[in-house]
Amino acid sequence: MADESAVLDLNQLRRSCSSCALSELCLPAGIGGDDLEKLDMTIRDKRMLDRGGALYRDGDPFHALYVVRSGSLKTFVQDDTGAVQILGFHLPGDIVGFDALATDRHVSQAEALERSSICELPYERLQQVTSEVPALHRQLMRVVSREVVEEHRHTVVMGRQQAQEQLAIFLKSLSDRYQRLQRDGSMLTLSMSRYDIANYLGLVVETVSRLFSRMEEMGVLEVNRKAVRIRRPDLLAGLCRGSVAAAKHREAN
């Protein structure tokens, strides 16, 4: 008969990892308790960050990767004049810290957009575990690949000529990420400011505010400060493609 406390511990581990990027490995793959225990032992601690709290800064030495357990982060670079460029927004299950792999020092910064819980994966210990659990190594490579795809998508978005398309693609991408987390993809909570969104998209904040208002007038969105409901996913998809209807609306305004 199985040890009851061991079963409870395993169940707790599964619950704690349910929204993690590694859950594709740990939960559906159904790896054994020993491998789950190895993964659990790799996690040094679960850090709490208040809004605006720094996870790491530019120039900090590299020693770990970090998984967003709850809340959200933004990553960004800042030049000598203080000018900031947002690199990305990270939701539960996302892994950050890859920027330091090449130089052993972080070349960007990560900051909490809201109160957030972070799992720390010390890199040396993680390397040891991935050598013992090949499936975990494959999962990490998938995560890295996803980061590359996201960067490519952002490059495509930045290349769009119409600001409306840029914002529509951003919201559609966020909705898709919500659905991967088994959340309602039509109900978004924007933990990032309008300024951060504008910075990320290469726009000015006045343009972003105007576009939210325009999309609300078109019946695409319902906006209540940080809460955004996608009323017409079909119209949002059309705006992402720069549809004829959207073009006509732009001309009318």
C-alpha positions in Angstrom: 0.0 0.0 0.0 1.4 3.4 -1.0 2.5 5.8 1.8 -0.4 8.2 2.2 1.8 11.2 2.9 3.8 10.5 -0.3 0.6 10.5 -2.3 -0.5 13.8 -0.8 2.9 15.4 -1.5 2.7 14.2 -5.1 -0.8 15.6 -5.5 0.4 18.9 -4.0 3.3 19.0 -6.4 1.0 18.4 -9.4 -1.3 21.2 -8.2 1.6 23.6 -7.7 2.9 23.0 -11.2 -0.5 23.0 -12.9 0.1 26.4 -14.7 3.8 26.0 -15.2 5.5 25.8 -18.6 6.8 22.4 -17.5 3.3 21.1 -17.0 3.2 19.8 -20.5 5.9 17.4 -19.3 4.9 16.8 -15.7 1.2 16.4 -16.0 0.0 15.1 -19.3 3.2 13.0 -19.8 2.6 11.4 -16.5 6.2 10.9 -15.6 6.9 8.9 -12.4 7.0 10.2 -8.9 10.8 9.9 -8.7 11.3 12.3 -11.7 8.7 14.7 -10.3 10.6 14.7 -7.0 13.8 15.5 -8.9 12.1 18.4 -10.5 10.6 19.6 -7.3 14.0 19.5 -5.5 15.5 21.6 -8.3 13.2 24.5 -7.4 15.1 26.5 -4.8 12.1 28.5 -3.6 9.0 30.4 -4.6 9.7 34.1 -4.4 7.1 36.8 -4.1 7.5 40.1 -5.9 5.3 43.1 -5.3 4.3 45.3 -8.2 7.5 47.0 -9.5 9.8 44.5 -7.8 12.9 43.5 -9.7 13.6 39.8 -10.4 16.9 40.6 -11.9 18.7 43.7 -13.3 21.0 44.3 -16.3 24.5 43.1 -15.3 23.4 40.7 -12.6 25.3 37.4 -12.7 23.4 34.4 -14.1 22.6 31.6 -11.8 19.0 30.6 -12.4 16.0 30.5 -14.8 12.7 31.7 -13.4 9.2 30.4 -13.9 6.2 32.8 -13.5 3.9 30.9 -11.1 1.3 33.6 -10.7 1.0 37.2 -11.7 3.0 38.7 -14.6 6.3 40.2 -15.5 7.7 42.6 -18.1 11.2 42.3 -19.4 13.0 45.4 -20.8 16.3 47.0 -21.6 17.3 50.5 -20.5 20.1 52.6 -22.0 22.4 55.1 -20.4 19.9 57.9 -20.8 17.2 56.0 -19.0 15.2 55.3 -22.1 13.3 52.0 -21.8 12.4 49.4 -24.5 9.9 46.7 -23.4 10.9 43.3 -24.7 8.0 41.2 -23.6 5.2 40.4 -21.1 5.3 37.1 -19.3 2.3 35.2 -17.9 2.1 32.1 -15.6 4.1 29.3 -17.1 6.5 31.5 -18.9 10.3 31.1 -18.2 12.5 34.1 -18.1 16.3 34.5 -17.7 17.5 33.0 -21.0 19.1 36.4 -21.9 22.1 35.5 -19.6 22.9 32.1 -21.1 25.5 33.5 -23.6 27.4 35.8 -21.3 26.6 34.5 -17.8 25.2 38.0 -17.0 21.8 39.3 -17.6 21.5 41.9 -20.4 17.9 42.9 -19.7 15.7 43.4 -16.7 12.6 41.7 -15.3 10.1 43.4 -13.2 6.7 42.4 -11.7 3.7 44.1 -13.2 1.6 43.0 -10.2 2.1 40.9 -7.1 3.7 37.7 -8.5 5.0 34.4 -7.4 8.2 33.1 -9.0 9.8 29.6 -9.0 13.6 29.8 -9.1 15.4 27.0 -11.0 19.2 27.1 -10.2 20.8 26.5 -13.6 23.5 24.0 -12.4 21.0 21.9 -10.6 18.6 22.1 -13.6 21.3 20.9 -16.0 21.9 17.9 -13.7 18.2 17.0 -13.6 17.8 17.4 -17.4 20.7 15.0 -17.9 18.8 12.4 -15.7 15.3 13.1 -17.2 15.6 13.5 -21.0 12.0 14.4 -21.3 12.6 17.5 -19.2 15.5 18.5 -21.5 13.2 18.2 -24.5 10.6 20.4 -22.8 13.1 23.1 -22.1 14.1 23.1 -25.7 10.4 23.5 -26.6 10.2 26.5 -24.2 13.3 28.1 -25.8 11.8 27.5 -29.3 8.6 29.2 -28.1 10.6 32.2 -27.0 12.2 32.4 -30.5 8.8 32.2 -32.1 7.4 34.9 -29.9 10.4 37.2 -30.8 9.7 36.5 -34.5 6.0 37.3 -34.0 6.9 40.6 -32.3 9.2 41.5 -35.2 6.4 40.9 -37.6 4.0 43.0 -35.5 6.5 45.9 -35.4 6.8 45.7 -39.2 3.1 46.4 -39.6 2.3 49.8 -41.1 -1.1 50.2 -39.4 -1.2 50.8 -35.7 -4.6 49.2 -35.5 -3.2 45.9 -36.8 -0.4 46.0 -34.2 -2.8 46.4 -31.3 -5.2 43.8 -32.6 -2.4 41.2 -33.0 -1.2 42.0 -29.5 -4.6 41.4 -28.0 -5.2 38.3 -30.1 -1.9 36.9 -29.0 -2.7 37.6 -25.3 -6.1 35.9 -25.8 -4.4 32.8 -27.2 -2.0 32.7 -24.3 -4.9 32.9 -21.9 -6.5 30.0 -23.6 -3.3 27.9 -23.3 -3.6 28.6 -19.5 -7.2 27.3 -19.6 -8.5 30.8 -18.9 -11.3 32.6 -20.7 -9.6 34.1 -23.7 -12.3 36.7 -24.1 -11.8 38.3 -20.7 -8.4 39.9 -20.5 -6.8 41.7 -17.5 -4.1 44.0 -18.7 -1.6 44.1 -15.9 0.6 46.3 -18.1 0.0 50.0 -18.5 -1.1 51.7 -21.7 2.4 53.2 -21.8 4.0 49.8 -21.6 1.8 48.5 -24.4 2.6 51.5 -26.6 6.4 51.1 -25.8 6.2 47.4 -26.8 4.4 48.1 -30.0 6.6 51.2 -31.0 3.6 53.5 -30.7 2.8 56.6 -28.6 0.4 56.1 -25.7 -2.1 58.6 -27.1 -2.4 56.4 -30.2 -3.0 53.2 -28.1 -5.7 55.0 -26.0 -7.4 56.2 -29.2 -7.3 52.7 -30.7 -8.9 51.1 -27.7 -11.7 53.7 -27.9 -12.1 53.1 -31.6 -12.2 49.3 -31.2 -14.8 49.7 -28.5 -16.9 51.9 -30.8 -16.7 49.2 -33.5 -18.1 46.7 -31.0 -14.9 44.6 -31.0 -14.0 45.3 -27.4 -15.6 46.3 -24.1 -13.0 48.3 -22.1 -13.2 49.0 -18.4 -9.7 50.3 -17.4 -7.5 47.2 -17.2 -10.4 44.8 -17.9 -10.9 44.1 -21.6 -13.6 41.9 -22.9 -13.3 40.7 -26.5 -17.0 40.9 -27.7 -16.3 40.0 -31.3 -13.3 37.6 -31.8 -14.2 37.4 -35.5 -13.8 41.2 -35.9 -10.6 41.2 -33.9 -9.2 38.5 -36.2 -10.2 40.7 -39.2 -8.3 43.6 -37.7 -5.3 41.4 -37.3 -5.4 40.8 -41.1 -6.1 44.4 -41.9 -9.5 43.5 -43.3 -11.5 45.6 -45.8 -14.1 46.5 -43.1 -11.3 47.7 -40.8 -9.7 49.7 -43.6 -13.1 51.4 -44.4 -13.5 52.3 -40.8 -10.0 53.9 -40.8 -10.8 55.9 -43.9 -14.1 57.1 -42.3 -12.1 58.4 -39.3 
